[in-house]
Amino acid sequence: MTQAPTSRYALLATVALIAGCASSGPVGPARPVHTPSEAGHLTLLRDGSLVGLWAPMRVRLDQDDLFRLGRNQQVSLQLDPGDYLLEYSIGFNNCSRVIHLKPRQVFRLRLLPNCMMYEE
């Protein structure tokens, strides 16, 4: 009977560890904008799919780690016009796409775990 409390503590410690690893938010510095009057806006939205429920979606731009997104979370970036390599992963799929951002363009992209990306 003394093992039951120990098992509960082990379970709580495991849950806390997993929750800490699954946190979302910025993981790298913000990209500098050199011409704010010409900058475009890129908004990335992680789909609410149950696939990868406990794992954050890791988002990279031009091979720089930027964000970890949880389900139904989004992030908006202000970027200089140009071409960017967008990459994201939940751990089992590595997805990528080149984005051409025009001056003052507002570009929204919904990201799915199966590498489907929908412009909105």
Biopython code that builds the backbone (N, CA, C, O; Angstrom):
import numpy as np
from Bio.PDB.StructureBuilder import StructureBuilder

atoms = [
    (1, "MET", "N", (0.816, -1.188, 0.000)),
    (1, "MET", "CA", (0.000, 0.000, 0.000)),
    (1, "MET", "C", (0.864, 1.258, 0.000)),
    (1, "MET", "O", (0.381, 2.322, -0.387)),
    (2, "THR", "N", (2.112, 1.171, 0.417)),
    (2, "THR", "CA", (2.959, 2.363, 0.445)),
    (2, "THR", "C", (3.400, 2.771, -0.959)),
    (2, "THR", "O", (3.900, 3.880, -1.146)),
    (3, "GLN", "N", (3.227, 1.903, -1.935)),
    (3, "GLN", "CA", (3.638, 2.242, -3.294)),
    (3, "GLN", "C", (2.647, 3.172, -3.983)),
    (3, "GLN", "O", (3.027, 3.873, -4.921)),
    (4, "ALA", "N", (1.410, 3.201, -3.555)),
    (4, "ALA", "CA", (0.405, 4.043, -4.212)),
    (4, "ALA", "C", (0.779, 5.525, -4.153)),
    (4, "ALA", "O", (0.728, 6.183, -5.192)),
    (5, "PRO", "N", (1.154, 6.094, -2.994)),
    (5, "PRO", "CA", (1.551, 7.508, -2.985)),
    (5, "PRO", "C", (2.784, 7.769, -3.848)),
    (5, "PRO", "O", (2.869, 8.805, -4.507)),
    (6, "THR", "N", (3.739, 6.839, -3.850)),
    (6, "THR", "CA", (4.933, 7.003, -4.672)),
    (6, "THR", "C", (4.559, 7.026, -6.145)),
    (6, "THR", "O", (5.099, 7.826, -6.909)),
    (7, "SER", "N", (3.645, 6.161, -6.550)),
    (7, "SER", "CA", (3.199, 6.130, -7.943)),
    (7, "SER", "C", (2.510, 7.436, -8.322)),
    (7, "SER", "O", (2.686, 7.930, -9.435)),
    (8, "ARG", "N", (1.739, 7.989, -7.416)),
    (8, "ARG", "CA", (1.068, 9.262, -7.698)),
    (8, "ARG", "C", (2.087, 10.382, -7.893)),
    (8, "ARG", "O", (1.945, 11.207, -8.796)),
    (9, "TYR", "N", (3.111, 10.406, -7.045)),
    (9, "TYR", "CA", (4.144, 11.440, -7.182)),
    (9, "TYR", "C", (4.895, 11.284, -8.502)),
    (9, "TYR", "O", (5.214, 12.273, -9.161)),
    (10, "ALA", "N", (5.173, 10.054, -8.878)),
    (10, "ALA", "CA", (5.860, 9.810, -10.145)),
    (10, "ALA", "C", (4.990, 10.265, -11.314)),
    (10, "ALA", "O", (5.490, 10.859, -12.270)),
    (11, "LEU", "N", (3.691, 9.986, -11.238)),
    (11, "LEU", "CA", (2.776, 10.409, -12.289)),
    (11, "LEU", "C", (2.705, 11.936, -12.370)),
    (11, "LEU", "O", (2.744, 12.500, -13.464)),
    (12, "LEU", "N", (2.602, 12.602, -11.228)),
    (12, "LEU", "CA", (2.551, 14.065, -11.213)),
    (12, "LEU", "C", (3.839, 14.675, -11.760)),
    (12, "LEU", "O", (3.797, 15.668, -12.488)),
    (13, "ALA", "N", (4.970, 14.093, -11.418)),
    (13, "ALA", "CA", (6.253, 14.594, -11.923)),
    (13, "ALA", "C", (6.338, 14.425, -13.439)),
    (13, "ALA", "O", (6.836, 15.311, -14.135)),
    (14, "THR", "N", (5.860, 13.301, -13.949)),
    (14, "THR", "CA", (5.868, 13.052, -15.386)),
    (14, "THR", "C", (4.971, 14.041, -16.115)),
    (14, "THR", "O", (5.358, 14.591, -17.146)),
    (15, "VAL", "N", (3.780, 14.267, -15.586)),
    (15, "VAL", "CA", (2.855, 15.223, -16.199)),
    (15, "VAL", "C", (3.461, 16.625, -16.206)),
    (15, "VAL", "O", (3.359, 17.333, -17.208)),
    (16, "ALA", "N", (4.083, 17.031, -15.118)),
    (16, "ALA", "CA", (4.710, 18.356, -15.050)),
    (16, "ALA", "C", (5.841, 18.479, -16.065)),
    (16, "ALA", "O", (6.001, 19.524, -16.694)),
    (17, "LEU", "N", (6.619, 17.426, -16.223)),
    (17, "LEU", "CA", (7.718, 17.438, -17.184)),
    (17, "LEU", "C", (7.190, 17.564, -18.600)),
    (17, "LEU", "O", (7.703, 18.357, -19.390)),
    (18, "ILE", "N", (6.167, 16.785, -18.927)),
    (18, "ILE", "CA", (5.592, 16.840, -20.270)),
    (18, "ILE", "C", (4.978, 18.206, -20.528)),
    (18, "ILE", "O", (5.151, 18.764, -21.612)),
    (19, "ALA", "N", (4.276, 18.745, -19.570)),
    (19, "ALA", "CA", (3.653, 20.063, -19.745)),
    (19, "ALA", "C", (4.712, 21.134, -19.976)),
    (19, "ALA", "O", (4.495, 22.049, -20.771)),
    (20, "GLY", "N", (5.836, 21.039, -19.307)),
    (20, "GLY", "CA", (6.910, 22.007, -19.505)),
    (20, "GLY", "C", (7.529, 21.901, -20.877)),
    (20, "GLY", "O", (7.901, 22.917, -21.464)),
    (21, "CYS", "N", (7.649, 20.693, -21.406)),
    (21, "CYS", "CA", (8.223, 20.490, -22.729)),
    (21, "CYS", "C", (7.262, 20.924, -23.827)),
    (21, "CYS", "O", (7.692, 21.235, -24.938)),
    (22, "ALA", "N", (5.986, 20.948, -23.533)),
    (22, "ALA", "CA", (4.990, 21.266, -24.545)),
    (22, "ALA", "C", (4.590, 22.733, -24.523)),
    (22, "ALA", "O", (3.559, 23.104, -25.084)),
    (23, "SER", "N", (5.386, 23.556, -23.889)),
    (23, "SER", "CA", (5.018, 24.969, -23.817)),
    (23, "SER", "C", (5.199, 25.623, -25.184)),
    (23, "SER", "O", (5.971, 25.153, -26.019)),
    (24, "SER", "N", (4.480, 26.703, -25.389)),
    (24, "SER", "CA", (4.562, 27.403, -26.661)),
    (24, "SER", "C", (5.083, 28.813, -26.439)),
    (24, "SER", "O", (5.189, 29.280, -25.305)),
    (25, "GLY", "N", (5.405, 29.479, -27.531)),
    (25, "GLY", "CA", (5.885, 30.851, -27.457)),
    (25, "GLY", "C", (7.140, 31.041, -28.278)),
    (25, "GLY", "O", (7.584, 30.119, -28.962)),
    (26, "PRO", "N", (7.718, 32.233, -28.217)),
    (26, "PRO", "CA", (8.922, 32.506, -28.997)),
    (26, "PRO", "C", (10.119, 31.717, -28.477)),
    (26, "PRO", "O", (10.280, 31.532, -27.270)),
    (27, "VAL", "N", (10.955, 31.255, -29.402)),
    (27, "VAL", "CA", (12.168, 30.537, -29.008)),
    (27, "VAL", "C", (13.414, 31.215, -29.571)),
    (27, "VAL", "O", (14.538, 30.817, -29.264)),
    (28, "GLY", "N", (13.215, 32.217, -30.379)),
    (28, "GLY", "CA", (14.346, 32.931, -30.947)),
    (28, "GLY", "C", (14.062, 34.422, -30.968)),
    (28, "GLY", "O", (12.944, 34.850, -30.678)),
    (29, "PRO", "N", (15.068, 35.211, -31.310)),
    (29, "PRO", "CA", (14.868, 36.664, -31.347)),
    (29, "PRO", "C", (13.973, 37.069, -32.517)),
    (29, "PRO", "O", (13.901, 36.370, -33.528)),
    (30, "ALA", "N", (13.298, 38.196, -32.369)),
    (30, "ALA", "CA", (12.466, 38.723, -33.454)),
    (30, "ALA", "C", (13.368, 39.158, -34.607)),
    (30, "ALA", "O", (14.477, 39.648, -34.394)),
    (31, "ARG", "N", (12.879, 38.975, -35.813)),
    (31, "ARG", "CA", (13.650, 39.377, -36.988)),
    (31, "ARG", "C", (13.571, 40.891, -37.147)),
    (31, "ARG", "O", (12.486, 41.462, -37.038)),
    (32, "PRO", "N", (14.689, 41.546, -37.399)),
    (32, "PRO", "CA", (14.652, 43.005, -37.578)),
    (32, "PRO", "C", (13.987, 43.380, -38.907)),
    (32, "PRO", "O", (14.144, 42.680, -39.908)),
    (33, "VAL", "N", (13.255, 44.475, -38.903)),
    (33, "VAL", "CA", (12.620, 45.000, -40.113)),
    (33, "VAL", "C", (13.396, 46.246, -40.524)),
    (33, "VAL", "O", (13.524, 47.190, -39.745)),
    (34, "HIS", "N", (13.917, 46.243, -41.756)),
    (34, "HIS", "CA", (14.763, 47.340, -42.215)),
    (34, "HIS", "C", (13.975, 48.471, -42.862)),
    (34, "HIS", "O", (14.408, 49.622, -42.826)),
    (35, "THR", "N", (12.829, 48.163, -43.451)),
    (35, "THR", "CA", (11.989, 49.192, -44.083)),
    (35, "THR", "C", (10.556, 49.036, -43.573)),
    (35, "THR", "O", (9.728, 48.432, -44.254)),
    (36, "PRO", "N", (10.253, 49.565, -42.395)),
    (36, "PRO", "CA", (8.926, 49.391, -41.797)),
    (36, "PRO", "C", (7.773, 49.868, -42.685)),
    (36, "PRO", "O", (6.689, 49.286, -42.641)),
    (37, "SER", "N", (7.984, 50.911, -43.484)),
    (37, "SER", "CA", (6.899, 51.418, -44.330)),
    (37, "SER", "C", (6.548, 50.450, -45.457)),
    (37, "SER", "O", (5.450, 50.522, -46.010)),
    (38, "GLU", "N", (7.461, 49.547, -45.805)),
    (38, "GLU", "CA", (7.230, 48.571, -46.874)),
    (38, "GLU", "C", (6.990, 47.160, -46.333)),
    (38, "GLU", "O", (6.727, 46.238, -47.105)),
    (39, "ALA", "N", (7.076, 46.991, -45.044)),
    (39, "ALA", "CA", (7.005, 45.648, -44.448)),
    (39, "ALA", "C", (5.652, 44.992, -44.691)),
    (39, "ALA", "O", (4.612, 45.650, -44.725)),
    (40, "GLY", "N", (5.701, 43.679, -44.859)),
    (40, "GLY", "CA", (4.482, 42.884, -44.961)),
    (40, "GLY", "C", (4.216, 42.198, -43.636)),
    (40, "GLY", "O", (5.065, 42.193, -42.744)),
    (41, "HIS", "N", (3.034, 41.621, -43.513)),
    (41, "HIS", "CA", (2.646, 40.925, -42.287)),
    (41, "HIS", "C", (2.360, 39.467, -42.620)),
    (41, "HIS", "O", (1.552, 39.168, -43.499)),
    (42, "LEU", "N", (3.020, 38.575, -41.921)),
    (42, "LEU", "CA", (2.815, 37.140, -42.079)),
    (42, "LEU", "C", (2.184, 36.620, -40.795)),
    (42, "LEU", "O", (2.751, 36.773, -39.713)),
    (43, "THR", "N", (1.009, 36.005, -40.917)),
    (43, "THR", "CA", (0.335, 35.411, -39.769)),
    (43, "THR", "C", (0.262, 33.910, -39.986)),
    (43, "THR", "O", (-0.221, 33.446, -41.018)),
    (44, "LEU", "N", (0.743, 33.154, -39.008)),
    (44, "LEU", "CA", (0.727, 31.694, -39.050)),
    (44, "LEU", "C", (-0.220, 31.194, -37.975)),
    (44, "LEU", "O", (-0.115, 31.588, -36.813)),
    (45, "LEU", "N", (-1.144, 30.327, -38.363)),
    (45, "LEU", "CA", (-2.131, 29.771, -37.448)),
    (45, "LEU", "C", (-2.005, 28.259, -37.447)),
    (45, "LEU", "O", (-2.104, 27.622, -38.496)),
    (46, "ARG", "N", (-1.787, 27.682, -36.270)),
    (46, "ARG", "CA", (-1.768, 26.225, -36.161)),
    (46, "ARG", "C", (-3.202, 25.736, -36.074)),
    (46, "ARG", "O", (-4.000, 26.248, -35.289)),
    (47, "ASP", "N", (-3.518, 24.748, -36.881)),
    (47, "ASP", "CA", (-4.848, 24.158, -36.916)),
    (47, "ASP", "C", (-5.168, 23.488, -35.580)),
    (47, "ASP", "O", (-4.261, 23.110, -34.838)),
    (48, "GLY", "N", (-6.445, 23.342, -35.279)),
    (48, "GLY", "CA", (-6.885, 22.742, -34.020)),
    (48, "GLY", "C", (-6.987, 21.233, -34.062)),
    (48, "GLY", "O", (-7.652, 20.644, -33.210)),
    (49, "SER", "N", (-6.355, 20.595, -35.015)),
    (49, "SER", "CA", (-6.390, 19.140, -35.147)),
    (49, "SER", "C", (-5.899, 18.454, -33.875)),
    (49, "SER", "O", (-5.051, 18.988, -33.159)),
    (50, "LEU", "N", (-6.437, 17.274, -33.601)),
    (50, "LEU", "CA", (-5.997, 16.506, -32.434)),
    (50, "LEU", "C", (-4.651, 15.821, -32.664)),
    (50, "LEU", "O", (-4.018, 15.352, -31.718)),
    (51, "VAL", "N", (-4.218, 15.764, -33.919)),
    (51, "VAL", "CA", (-2.916, 15.167, -34.222)),
    (51, "VAL", "C", (-1.835, 16.033, -33.589)),
    (51, "VAL", "O", (-1.801, 17.245, -33.798)),
    (52, "GLY", "N", (-0.968, 15.418, -32.830)),
    (52, "GLY", "CA", (0.085, 16.162, -32.153)),
    (52, "GLY", "C", (-0.429, 17.007, -31.009)),
    (52, "GLY", "O", (0.138, 18.053, -30.693)),
    (53, "LEU", "N", (-1.511, 16.550, -30.386)),
    (53, "LEU", "CA", (-2.184, 17.306, -29.332)),
    (53, "LEU", "C", (-1.224, 17.806, -28.259)),
    (53, "LEU", "O", (-1.311, 18.964, -27.848)),
    (54, "TRP", "N", (-0.318, 16.960, -27.803)),
    (54, "TRP", "CA", (0.566, 17.315, -26.686)),
    (54, "TRP", "C", (1.873, 17.933, -27.129)),
    (54, "TRP", "O", (2.659, 18.381, -26.295)),
    (55, "ALA", "N", (2.120, 17.965, -28.432)),
    (55, "ALA", "CA", (3.413, 18.458, -28.909)),
    (55, "ALA", "C", (3.277, 19.851, -29.511)),
    (55, "ALA", "O", (2.321, 20.114, -30.241)),
    (56, "PRO", "N", (4.203, 20.735, -29.222)),
    (56, "PRO", "CA", (4.167, 22.046, -29.870)),
    (56, "PRO", "C", (4.644, 21.938, -31.315)),
    (56, "PRO", "O", (5.471, 21.086, -31.643)),
    (57, "MET", "N", (4.127, 22.789, -32.159)),
    (57, "MET", "CA", (4.576, 22.867, -33.543)),
    (57, "MET", "C", (5.755, 23.838, -33.562)),
    (57, "MET", "O", (5.613, 25.005, -33.196)),
    (58, "ARG", "N", (6.899, 23.356, -33.983)),
    (58, "ARG", "CA", (8.101, 24.194, -34.043)),
    (58, "ARG", "C", (8.145, 24.892, -35.401)),
    (58, "ARG", "O", (8.079, 24.241, -36.444)),
    (59, "VAL", "N", (8.255, 26.207, -35.381)),
    (59, "VAL", "CA", (8.227, 27.011, -36.601)),
    (59, "VAL", "C", (9.590, 27.661, -36.802)),
    (59, "VAL", "O", (10.157, 28.252, -35.883)),
    (60, "ARG", "N", (10.111, 27.536, -38.043)),
    (60, "ARG", "CA", (11.391, 28.137, -38.410)),
    (60, "ARG", "C", (11.190, 29.005, -39.646)),
    (60, "ARG", "O", (10.344, 28.713, -40.491)),
    (61, "LEU", "N", (11.967, 30.060, -39.741)),
    (61, "LEU", "CA", (11.944, 30.925, -40.912)),
    (61, "LEU", "C", (13.385, 31.131, -41.349)),
    (61, "LEU", "O", (14.207, 31.646, -40.591)),
    (62, "ASP", "N", (13.685, 30.725, -42.579)),
    (62, "ASP", "CA", (15.060, 30.779, -43.097)),
    (62, "ASP", "C", (16.043, 30.116, -42.133)),
    (62, "ASP", "O", (17.116, 30.654, -41.862)),
    (63, "GLN", "N", (15.674, 28.963, -41.628)),
    (63, "GLN", "CA", (16.474, 28.108, -40.746)),
    (63, "GLN", "C", (16.721, 28.706, -39.367)),
    (63, "GLN", "O", (17.592, 28.227, -38.640)),
    (64, "ASP", "N", (15.977, 29.738, -38.992)),
    (64, "ASP", "CA", (16.056, 30.301, -37.639)),
    (64, "ASP", "C", (14.828, 29.864, -36.856)),
    (64, "ASP", "O", (13.700, 30.060, -37.309)),
    (65, "ASP", "N", (15.038, 29.268, -35.675)),
    (65, "ASP", "CA", (13.913, 28.901, -34.822)),
    (65, "ASP", "C", (13.214, 30.168, -34.352)),
    (65, "ASP", "O", (13.852, 31.095, -33.853)),
    (66, "LEU", "N", (11.881, 30.196, -34.519)),
    (66, "LEU", "CA", (11.132, 31.385, -34.130)),
    (66, "LEU", "C", (10.133, 31.125, -33.019)),
    (66, "LEU", "O", (10.160, 31.793, -31.986)),
    (67, "PHE", "N", (9.242, 30.147, -33.229)),
    (67, "PHE", "CA", (8.132, 29.947, -32.307)),
    (67, "PHE", "C", (7.820, 28.477, -32.139)),
    (67, "PHE", "O", (8.180, 27.633, -32.958)),
    (68, "ARG", "N", (7.127, 28.204, -31.029)),
    (68, "ARG", "CA", (6.452, 26.923, -30.822)),
    (68, "ARG", "C", (4.981, 27.264, -30.649)),
    (68, "ARG", "O", (4.619, 28.072, -29.794)),
    (69, "LEU", "N", (4.140, 26.649, -31.461)),
    (69, "LEU", "CA", (2.709, 26.934, -31.422)),
    (69, "LEU", "C", (1.935, 25.745, -30.874)),
    (69, "LEU", "O", (2.179, 24.604, -31.267)),
    (70, "GLY", "N", (1.005, 26.012, -29.971)),
    (70, "GLY", "CA", (0.068, 25.005, -29.499)),
    (70, "GLY", "C", (-1.155, 24.981, -30.408)),
    (70, "GLY", "O", (-1.263, 25.781, -31.337)),
    (71, "ARG", "N", (-2.077, 24.058, -30.132)),
    (71, "ARG", "CA", (-3.300, 23.966, -30.940)),
    (71, "ARG", "C", (-4.040, 25.302, -30.942)),
    (71, "ARG", "O", (-4.177, 25.953, -29.906)),
    (72, "ASN", "N", (-4.512, 25.696, -32.121)),
    (72, "ASN", "CA", (-5.304, 26.917, -32.319)),
    (72, "ASN", "C", (-4.569, 28.202, -31.934)),
    (72, "ASN", "O", (-5.211, 29.232, -31.723)),
    (73, "GLN", "N", (-3.266, 28.165, -31.841)),
    (73, "GLN", "CA", (-2.504, 29.384, -31.563)),
    (73, "GLN", "C", (-2.022, 29.988, -32.872)),
    (73, "GLN", "O", (-1.866, 29.294, -33.877)),
    (74, "GLN", "N", (-1.792, 31.290, -32.839)),
    (74, "GLN", "CA", (-1.265, 31.959, -34.019)),
    (74, "GLN", "C", (-0.187, 32.954, -33.621)),
    (74, "GLN", "O", (-0.100, 33.392, -32.473)),
    (75, "VAL", "N", (0.623, 33.294, -34.601)),
    (75, "VAL", "CA", (1.674, 34.280, -34.401)),
    (75, "VAL", "C", (1.702, 35.173, -35.637)),
    (75, "VAL", "O", (1.510, 34.698, -36.756)),
    (76, "SER", "N", (1.939, 36.453, -35.436)),
    (76, "SER", "CA", (2.047, 37.401, -36.546)),
    (76, "SER", "C", (3.436, 38.022, -36.535)),
    (76, "SER", "O", (3.963, 38.388, -35.484)),
    (77, "LEU", "N", (4.010, 38.132, -37.710)),
    (77, "LEU", "CA", (5.351, 38.689, -37.867)),
    (77, "LEU", "C", (5.303, 39.841, -38.857)),
    (77, "LEU", "O", (4.547, 39.804, -39.828)),
    (78, "GLN", "N", (6.094, 40.841, -38.615)),
    (78, "GLN", "CA", (6.287, 41.914, -39.579)),
    (78, "GLN", "C", (7.641, 41.648, -40.225)),
    (78, "GLN", "O", (8.656, 41.538, -39.537)),
    (79, "LEU", "N", (7.648, 41.544, -41.565)),
    (79, "LEU", "CA", (8.862, 41.170, -42.288)),
    (79, "LEU", "C", (9.093, 42.095, -43.471)),
    (79, "LEU", "O", (8.150, 42.638, -44.046)),
    (80, "ASP", "N", (10.357, 42.266, -43.824)),
    (80, "ASP", "CA", (10.686, 42.982, -45.047)),
    (80, "ASP", "C", (10.187, 42.170, -46.240)),
    (80, "ASP", "O", (10.118, 40.944, -46.152)),
    (81, "PRO", "N", (9.837, 42.822, -47.356)),
    (81, "PRO", "CA", (9.427, 42.079, -48.548)),
    (81, "PRO", "C", (10.553, 41.151, -49.000)),
    (81, "PRO", "O", (11.732, 41.471, -48.852)),
    (82, "GLY", "N", (10.175, 40.004, -49.550)),
    (82, "GLY", "CA", (11.169, 39.067, -50.049)),
    (82, "GLY", "C", (10.693, 37.636, -49.961)),
    (82, "GLY", "O", (9.534, 37.364, -49.648)),
    (83, "ASP", "N", (11.610, 36.722, -50.242)),
    (83, "ASP", "CA", (11.320, 35.292, -50.202)),
    (83, "ASP", "C", (11.844, 34.705, -48.898)),
    (83, "ASP", "O", (12.954, 35.011, -48.463)),
    (84, "TYR", "N", (11.027, 33.856, -48.284)),
    (84, "TYR", "CA", (11.371, 33.234, -47.009)),
    (84, "TYR", "C", (11.062, 31.746, -47.077)),
    (84, "TYR", "O", (10.073, 31.331, -47.682)),
    (85, "LEU", "N", (11.916, 30.951, -46.451)),
    (85, "LEU", "CA", (11.660, 29.520, -46.322)),
    (85, "LEU", "C", (10.998, 29.285, -44.974)),
    (85, "LEU", "O", (11.619, 29.468, -43.926)),
    (86, "LEU", "N", (9.737, 28.880, -45.007)),
    (86, "LEU", "CA", (8.983, 28.550, -43.803)),
    (86, "LEU", "C", (9.070, 27.048, -43.587)),
    (86, "LEU", "O", (8.790, 26.267, -44.495)),
    (87, "GLU", "N", (9.460, 26.646, -42.383)),
    (87, "GLU", "CA", (9.512, 25.230, -42.024)),
    (87, "GLU", "C", (8.785, 25.046, -40.700)),
    (87, "GLU", "O", (8.847, 25.905, -39.820)),
    (88, "TYR", "N", (8.093, 23.914, -40.567)),
    (88, "TYR", "CA", (7.488, 23.592, -39.276)),
    (88, "TYR", "C", (7.444, 22.089, -39.097)),
    (88, "TYR", "O", (7.451, 21.321, -40.059)),
    (89, "SER", "N", (7.398, 21.692, -37.831)),
    (89, "SER", "CA", (7.437, 20.275, -37.494)),
    (89, "SER", "C", (6.722, 20.050, -36.175)),
    (89, "SER", "O", (6.761, 20.888, -35.275)),
    (90, "ILE", "N", (6.067, 18.894, -36.079)),
    (90, "ILE", "CA", (5.505, 18.468, -34.796)),
    (90, "ILE", "C", (6.310, 17.282, -34.283)),
    (90, "ILE", "O", (6.064, 16.800, -33.177)),
    (91, "GLY", "N", (7.246, 16.818, -35.054)),
    (91, "GLY", "CA", (8.092, 15.713, -34.637)),
    (91, "GLY", "C", (8.029, 14.543, -35.595)),
    (91, "GLY", "O", (9.016, 13.829, -35.768)),
    (92, "PHE", "N", (6.878, 14.336, -36.223)),
    (92, "PHE", "CA", (6.752, 13.209, -37.139)),
    (92, "PHE", "C", (6.653, 13.662, -38.591)),
    (92, "PHE", "O", (6.851, 12.840, -39.486)),
    (93, "ASN", "N", (6.366, 14.891, -38.860)),
    (93, "ASN", "CA", (6.349, 15.455, -40.210)),
    (93, "ASN", "C", (7.189, 16.721, -40.215)),
    (93, "ASN", "O", (7.062, 17.567, -39.330)),
    (94, "ASN", "N", (8.041, 16.842, -41.212)),
    (94, "ASN", "CA", (8.799, 18.072, -41.416)),
    (94, "ASN", "C", (8.252, 18.727, -42.676)),
    (94, "ASN", "O", (8.340, 18.158, -43.764)),
    (95, "CYS", "N", (7.694, 19.909, -42.534)),
    (95, "CYS", "CA", (6.993, 20.574, -43.623)),
    (95, "CYS", "C", (7.724, 21.855, -43.994)),
    (95, "CYS", "O", (8.351, 22.486, -43.143)),
    (96, "SER", "N", (7.643, 22.241, -45.275)),
    (96, "SER", "CA", (8.296, 23.480, -45.688)),
    (96, "SER", "C", (7.592, 24.072, -46.900)),
    (96, "SER", "O", (6.890, 23.383, -47.640)),
    (97, "ARG", "N", (7.803, 25.363, -47.075)),
    (97, "ARG", "CA", (7.221, 26.091, -48.204)),
    (97, "ARG", "C", (7.968, 27.413, -48.337)),
    (97, "ARG", "O", (8.351, 28.025, -47.340)),
    (98, "VAL", "N", (8.167, 27.840, -49.568)),
    (98, "VAL", "CA", (8.741, 29.159, -49.814)),
    (98, "VAL", "C", (7.591, 30.160, -49.868)),
    (98, "VAL", "O", (6.582, 29.926, -50.534)),
    (99, "ILE", "N", (7.753, 31.267, -49.166)),
    (99, "ILE", "CA", (6.745, 32.321, -49.134)),
    (99, "ILE", "C", (7.336, 33.560, -49.780)),
    (99, "ILE", "O", (8.422, 34.005, -49.408)),
    (100, "HIS", "N", (6.619, 34.117, -50.749)),
    (100, "HIS", "CA", (7.027, 35.382, -51.369)),
    (100, "HIS", "C", (6.145, 36.471, -50.785)),
    (100, "HIS", "O", (4.949, 36.532, -51.070)),
    (101, "LEU", "N", (6.736, 37.326, -49.971)),
    (101, "LEU", "CA", (6.002, 38.397, -49.304)),
    (101, "LEU", "C", (6.238, 39.708, -50.053)),
    (101, "LEU", "O", (7.373, 40.161, -50.199)),
    (102, "LYS", "N", (5.145, 40.305, -50.525)),
    (102, "LYS", "CA", (5.218, 41.564, -51.277)),
    (102, "LYS", "C", (5.161, 42.746, -50.305)),
    (102, "LYS", "O", (4.760, 42.580, -49.153)),
    (103, "PRO", "N", (5.556, 43.932, -50.761)),
    (103, "PRO", "CA", (5.468, 45.108, -49.890)),
    (103, "PRO", "C", (4.041, 45.333, -49.380)),
    (103, "PRO", "O", (3.084, 45.303, -50.153)),
    (104, "ARG", "N", (3.915, 45.557, -48.086)),
    (104, "ARG", "CA", (2.646, 45.842, -47.400)),
    (104, "ARG", "C", (1.600, 44.736, -47.549)),
    (104, "ARG", "O", (0.416, 44.978, -47.319)),
    (105, "GLN", "N", (2.011, 43.549, -47.924)),
    (105, "GLN", "CA", (1.077, 42.427, -48.075)),
    (105, "GLN", "C", (0.725, 41.844, -46.710)),
    (105, "GLN", "O", (1.574, 41.761, -45.822)),
    (106, "VAL", "N", (-0.529, 41.445, -46.553)),
    (106, "VAL", "CA", (-0.973, 40.709, -45.370)),
    (106, "VAL", "C", (-1.186, 39.272, -45.828)),
    (106, "VAL", "O", (-2.051, 39.004, -46.663)),
    (107, "PHE", "N", (-0.401, 38.351, -45.285)),
    (107, "PHE", "CA", (-0.413, 36.951, -45.724)),
    (107, "PHE", "C", (-0.732, 36.076, -44.523)),
    (107, "PHE", "O", (0.017, 36.057, -43.546)),
    (108, "ARG", "N", (-1.853, 35.345, -44.594)),
    (108, "ARG", "CA", (-2.264, 34.440, -43.509)),
    (108, "ARG", "C", (-2.155, 33.008, -44.008)),
    (108, "ARG", "O", (-2.555, 32.691, -45.129)),
    (109, "LEU", "N", (-1.611, 32.157, -43.165)),
    (109, "LEU", "CA", (-1.405, 30.765, -43.539)),
    (109, "LEU", "C", (-1.809, 29.864, -42.384)),
    (109, "LEU", "O", (-1.320, 30.019, -41.265)),
    (110, "ARG", "N", (-2.711, 28.913, -42.661)),
    (110, "ARG", "CA", (-3.121, 27.928, -41.650)),
    (110, "ARG", "C", (-2.277, 26.682, -41.853)),
    (110, "ARG", "O", (-2.226, 26.139, -42.957)),
    (111, "LEU", "N", (-1.614, 26.222, -40.794)),
    (111, "LEU", "CA", (-0.686, 25.095, -40.847)),
    (111, "LEU", "C", (-1.332, 23.857, -40.241)),
    (111, "LEU", "O", (-1.851, 23.904, -39.126)),
    (112, "LEU", "N", (-1.300, 22.750, -40.975)),
    (112, "LEU", "CA", (-1.834, 21.483, -40.494)),
    (112, "LEU", "C", (-0.691, 20.509, -40.247)),
    (112, "LEU", "O", (0.358, 20.634, -40.879)),
    (113, "PRO", "N", (-0.861, 19.533, -39.337)),
    (113, "PRO", "CA", (0.211, 18.590, -39.012)),
    (113, "PRO", "C", (0.630, 17.702, -40.183)),
    (113, "PRO", "O", (1.739, 17.167, -40.181)),
    (114, "ASN", "N", (-0.245, 17.535, -41.192)),
    (114, "ASN", "CA", (0.082, 16.663, -42.324)),
    (114, "ASN", "C", (0.739, 17.428, -43.472)),
    (114, "ASN", "O", (0.769, 16.939, -44.601)),
    (115, "CYS", "N", (1.260, 18.609, -43.198)),
    (115, "CYS", "CA", (1.980, 19.473, -44.145)),
    (115, "CYS", "C", (1.068, 20.218, -45.120)),
    (115, "CYS", "O", (1.559, 20.848, -46.057)),
    (116, "MET", "N", (-0.224, 20.157, -44.922)),
    (116, "MET", "CA", (-1.122, 20.979, -45.732)),
    (116, "MET", "C", (-1.072, 22.403, -45.184)),
    (116, "MET", "O", (-1.072, 22.614, -43.971)),
    (117, "MET", "N", (-1.030, 23.375, -46.094)),
    (117, "MET", "CA", (-1.001, 24.787, -45.713)),
    (117, "MET", "C", (-2.056, 25.507, -46.540)),
    (117, "MET", "O", (-2.062, 25.424, -47.768)),
    (118, "TYR", "N", (-2.939, 26.208, -45.859)),
    (118, "TYR", "CA", (-4.024, 26.904, -46.544)),
    (118, "TYR", "C", (-3.879, 28.407, -46.367)),
    (118, "TYR", "O", (-3.736, 28.908, -45.252)),
    (119, "GLU", "N", (-3.921, 29.118, -47.494)),
    (119, "GLU", "CA", (-3.915, 30.578, -47.433)),
    (119, "GLU", "C", (-5.313, 31.038, -47.066)),
    (119, "GLU", "O", (-6.303, 30.522, -47.585)),
    (120, "GLU", "N", (-5.389, 32.007, -46.172)),
    (120, "GLU", "CA", (-6.696, 32.527, -45.745)),
    (120, "GLU", "C", (-6.813, 33.986, -46.094)),
    (120, "GLU", "O", (-7.840, 34.606, -45.817)),
]
sb = StructureBuilder()
sb.init_structure("model")
sb.init_model(0)
sb.init_chain("A")
sb.init_seg("    ")
for serial, (resi, resn, name, xyz) in enumerate(atoms, 1):
    if name == "N":
        sb.init_residue(resn, " ", resi, " ")
    sb.init_atom(name, np.array(xyz, "f"), 0.0, 1.0, " ", f" {name:<3s}", serial, name[0])
structure = sb.get_structure()
